[in-house]
Every structure is written in structure tokens, then in C-alpha cells.
Amino acid sequence: MFENYKTPAELLPSDPRFGCGPSLIPVEFLEKLAATGNSLIGTSHRKPAVRKLVQEAQEGLTKYFNIPSDYQVVLGNGGATFLFDMIALGLVRKKATHFTCGEFSSKWFKSSKSVPWIEASEVSAEFGQGVVAENVADSDLIATTLNETSTGVQVDGLPEVDGDTLLCVDATSGAGQVPCDISKTDVFFFSPQKVFASEGGLWVAFMSPKAIARSKEIEANKERYIPGIMSWDAAISNGEKNQTYNTPSISTIFFLNEQVKLMNEFGGYEKAIEYAEKKAKLLYGWAEEKPYLSCYVGEDKFRSRAVATINLDDKYDASELIKIFEKEGSVNGIDAYRKLGKNQFRISLFHNVKYEDLEKLTKMISMAVES
Ligand SMILES: Cc1ncc(COP(=O)(O)O)c(C=O)c1O
């Protein structure tokens, strides 16, 4: 169907990476890393050079998100998936309620559910619809996902929770450009391979005093076995010393720090939110205007400002067009989430994906379909 398609030179995006994670890492970051020569890579994470880098990232994030001064920025190995289990084992007393609307939020729910002493319940929305978390009177932990990367649904506001309840937010693909008041959350965590333009394998968590107290309470109760690698105590005390508990990937922290600096220089969180909004308007506006496209997420307030999911009429095969783009090297990573099985494009609106490149991508797709 699209076999004669070829992108004209003037429409080629400046970077072909439109994937929703791992995301576009600017080539300049690689050059900056190379310029560190023998001063960073291959040195110990307990020594000043790496600790200074970790400290810079912690301080940069604190400034960017305006994190309250009594919160701690903690880092560790294993990514957000690791935290699903670490939160279940180390922060849930007895009852957790999960608000789910896609693959990742469901996976997190399964982590809690598989712990024998946790009563885990789920409030779920159909895929493509949004869910708004609420306080649940007898739950000691509420779990919600800021941006569901699988479906392109973002949350619309967070609840006020009871005094002793923890509100935990998986912000993996939304952190940095989907609005969120950190002071309302107790654990706000993410992996940095999305908006924060780094690689996978790391988790970052902003923890409130209430969350830190809960972790200490549970760890002090020796009845519960918690694997050493999942100890919040170890993670928090290392974080205070600008370290991770075990050896991290230094390049991952380096890229994260570069992106935090870039986004602070860009004008901070508010400006990044505005830029994301502008890109989202472009894509959703285009999807609404073209008869062969539609927004997968019905309600505008739930349409992600980080991951746009756009359906293509079944007369055309999105995967065929994606293959052609990949073959010519013009665009990659815009496939629908593999388990969703939709005839769809899933397009990253992450900070480093330029508005002008998204504009070109919309023209490329329209040109392919309309010719
Ligand atoms: C919302 C969300 N949560 C969790 C994860 C898992 O992150 P990781 O692969 O770093 O464990 C992802 C990955 O894409 C995600 O998008």
C-alpha cells in the first residue's frame, strides 16, 4: 500500500527517534561524556567525582520539581519495575489500593497482589480511559500512575490522602512534563529513560518524611523478610551520602544530570509543561482534523502530554508504514504498545523531541496516507 512512499528531503526530521522509551538522548550528551575522559567512567561510586555528579543530579531535580526541603531524593538500581516490589515489601503495611488504566499500572498492582500479607485492591479503567485516584479510608497506601505509557493516558489530578496513608506515584514517563505537585505525594518515582533522556536500569524516588518513617517502621519490624537489595533504609542512607547502595551505571546518572541541567536552563518545570502542551495540541489537533485518524484516548483531559496514541483507520496498515519509515531511517519507535494490538501510532512528546520534527512527522504520515 505504501510501497512507493519516500520522504522528501525537506520533511526529514532532525532526529529519527520518536520512541516512548528508551527515548532520544542528545548526541551532545555522548560527546560530553566522552570529554570526561578518564575522570569519571571506571572510578568508584564512593569517590568524590561520582558522588559530586549524584549530588548535582539530586540538587538539580530538587530545583526543577520544587521538591519540599524535608523530602529526600533517593536513587537505586533496577528501574521502576524494581520499585513496584520494593514498595510492596517495604512500604505497604497491610492494604494497598491501586488505580490502574494500562499495562504498567496493572503490573504494579500484580506486584502488591502477589505479596501474601497484602490485601491489594484495584480500581481499573478500560484501556484508553482515564482513572482518577481517590483516598480509600482503610488503605495505608494508594498507588497511581502519572502517565500510562502503554495507552497514552495521564492522570487528571491527585487526591488528598488521610494523614497516615501514603500516596505513591509511578511517574516514569510523565515526570518532568506532566503537571504534578510533589508536595501532595509521598513517593514520586521514575526511571530516567523517558523525559529525562537517559538509559534504563536506574530508579529515582522523591520521598516525603511520612514515607521515610513508614519504611523505618516496617524495616524495624523484623517479622517481615526484606531482601537487602530492596532495603529502603539502605537506599535512603546511601542517598544522603550522594550514593547508590550498589554499583550504578555512571553514564546513566551522567545523562540524567545533563538533561536536568538542560531542562532547568530551558526555564524549569512550568516551561517544560507548556512546551509539552504545545506539542500535544499539534498532534491531537491533527488527529481530530484528518478523517483517517482519531485520538485513542477519548477525553482530552486524560490525553497524555508525554505519549500520544493515535489510531489509524483500518483501511491502512500503520505497521507497514512504520516499517517503511524505519527502512529509510527517517523515523523509528512509533509502534503501538506491543500488547495493545491496535492499528495505532504511539509517538513520544518527550522534551527533546522537537515541535518542528513532530510537525514533519504529521506531514509524512498524512502524505503517505493521502497519496
Ligand atoms: C509508567 C511506567 N512504569 C514503569 C515502567 C517500567 O520501567 P523500567 O523498565 O525502568 O523498570 C515503565 C516503562 O516503560 C513505564 O512506562
The ligand as an SDF file (V2000), in Angstrom:
LIG
                    3D

 16 16  0  0  0  0  0  0  0  0999 V2000
    4.6520    4.0320   33.5160 C   0  0  0  0  0  0  0  0  0  0  0  0
    5.7820    3.0600   33.5620 C   0  0  0  0  0  0  0  0  0  0  0  0
    6.0450    2.4420   34.7300 N   0  0  0  0  0  0  0  0  0  0  0  0
    7.0490    1.5620   34.8310 C   0  0  0  0  0  0  0  0  0  0  0  0
    7.8550    1.2570   33.7570 C   0  0  0  0  0  0  0  0  0  0  0  0
    8.9700    0.2740   33.9150 C   0  0  0  0  0  0  0  0  0  0  0  0
   10.1860    0.9430   33.9000 O   0  0  0  0  0  0  0  0  0  0  0  0
   11.5400    0.1220   33.8920 P   0  0  0  0  0  0  0  0  0  0  0  0
   11.5920   -0.6130   32.5900 O   0  0  0  0  0  0  0  0  0  0  0  0
   12.5960    1.1680   34.0120 O   0  0  0  0  0  0  0  0  0  0  0  0
   11.5070   -0.7930   35.0480 O   0  0  0  0  0  0  0  0  0  0  0  0
    7.6310    1.8790   32.5240 C   0  0  0  0  0  0  0  0  0  0  0  0
    8.4500    1.5610   31.3530 C   0  0  0  0  0  0  0  0  0  0  0  0
    8.2090    1.9480   30.2500 O   0  0  0  0  0  0  0  0  0  0  0  0
    6.5730    2.8050   32.4410 C   0  0  0  0  0  0  0  0  0  0  0  0
    6.3200    3.4370   31.2980 O   0  0  0  0  0  0  0  0  0  0  0  0
  1  2  1  0
  2  3  1  0
  2 15  2  0
  3  4  2  0
  4  5  1  0
  5  6  1  0
  5 12  2  0
  6  7  1  0
  7  8  1  0
  8  9  2  0
  8 10  1  0
  8 11  1  0
 12 13  1  0
 12 15  1  0
 13 14  2  0
 15 16  1  0
M  END
$$$$
